[in-house]
Amino acid sequence: MPAVTPAVPLPPPERRVFCNRTLNMRSIRAIGFDMDYTLVHYDERAWEARAYAHVQQLLREQGLPVGELRFDADLFARGLVLDRQLGNIVKANRFGYVTQAAHGTRFLDHETQRKVYSQVWVDLSESRWVFLNTLFSLSEACIYAQLVDLFDQGRLGQGLDYGRLQDLVGDTMNQAHLEGRLKAEIIADPRRFVDLDPDLVPTLRDLRHAGKKLFLATNSEWHYTQPMMAWALGPFLGGGDWRDLFDLVIVQAKKPGFFDGSAPFVEVVDDAGRERPLQGPLRQGVIYRGGNAQLVQEHFGVDGGEILYVGDHVYADVHVSSQIRRWRTALVLRELEHEVVQERAFAGDQAELEARMREKQDLDHEQATLRLALQRLEHGEPLPAAVTGSTAQIQERLRTLRAATEALDQKIVPLARRSGQLGHEHWGPLLRAGSDKSRLARQIERHADVYTSRVSNLQHLTPFGYLRAARGSLPHDEATRG
């Protein structure tokens, strides 16, 4: 049979769905969605600037000298880790080794970082570390780092340390989210804060028409969920109601407890938020508060492996749902879209960098072998099989190799620096820490079956798609390819 050339091209890489564990969409019978930074994409600079401003005001009311502070969206990134013990913000690789660190807003030089963290591993189960695993963390990280600077200057008074500072910032951030003024500001001017995606409604309709049950499970309140969903979806519905796209709408789900708890569902009666106890079985068109994942499974009559849950929070959306419920999971990484575009543009330079590093590896290997040869000559032992010559000849060859290595480093350094700035000028690629995977990448590969930059990328996968996990890379792969 002659080969068939595919006539439908793949989407550009930045719009693809990337697979950690094989996923057959035909076996998925129900799909759940988080709302914030999942179905509703915020302009994180605008949103986090207002979150920062509200936290700043609350801290001023507590008497802290924060009036001159300003939000800097470029200081930090998702996937970093707060060190409550030392007042640092660090990036770690998959093994927990720190590869970059800042004390407050000041980056540590390599030697200082090595002294501080050479015997320290980032273990996210320890209370010392706070994982910044959503875009909502950008404002929190910024103001925490700035408070560390003020603390070091002796401007915050007595009774605080780096850990208590983090408690203060976290509690104040929660207060800003809960008190309502911040969300009221977003509701009043959604155009300023929400990036609309015209592909989202067709994607959800494709899934429904293919027989998938769709549900929304968000921690946001109904008075916030309704206007945000109406703004994000309404312009593309042709006059319809966004709620018609979903078989269940659940607000104030209280994730991650939603996945292992037994809280009952309560019906939200109207937009004023009045409630009543659950009336009969769950049904479409009714807004529910609270509840639990087990009741959702029973309502749809599906096993955990037949549900795909899509969210942006590595722990509350993906980790817990996969570990406790055995639901299939998809993580939304909005920043990935920009980062993949940058990586594609840098691909030629990246290939050159990798080729130069292979040259350096060969030079390093020869120099190490020649040093061994000199050591053996000193002790009257046979030379390594690949080495010939006198002591003087070997030393001359070493001088030549050192000069070649220095010249090669002059080519490698600028390429490596630019490679390390892809995605984020200061912290580099989201899922890499140097040449290794980042701690965030490790969390994603452990708990997310697939990841992507936006929900509407599922339209390219289609409800009938089959994603196969790539063959995992191992250090010896390159050697076996010759």
Buried (B, 14 or more C-beta within 10 A) or exposed (E): EEEEEEEEEEEEBBBBBBBBBEBEBEEBBBBBBBBBBBBBBBEBEBBBBBBBBBBBBBBEEEEBBBEEBEBBBEBBBBBBBBBBBBBBBBBBBBEBBBBBBBBBBEBBEEEEBEEBBEEBEBEBEEEBBBBBBBBBBBBBBBBBBBBBBBBBEEEBEEEBEBBEBBEBBBEBBEEBBEEEEBBEBBBEEBEEBBEBBEBBBEBBBBBBEEEBBBBBBBBBBBBBBBBBBBBBBBEBBEEEEBBEBBBBBBBBBBBBBBBBBEBEBBBBEEEEEEBEEBEEEBEEEBBBBBBBBBBBBEBBEBEBEBBBBBBBBBBBBBBBBBBBBEBBBBBBBBBBBBBBBBBEEBEEEBEEBBEBBEBBEEBEEBBEBBEBBBEBBEEEEEBEEEBEBEEEEBEEBBEEBEEBBEEBEEBBEEBBEBBBBBBBEBBBBBBBBBEBBBBBBBBBBBBBBBBBBBBBBBBBBBBEEEBEBEEEEEEEEEEEEE
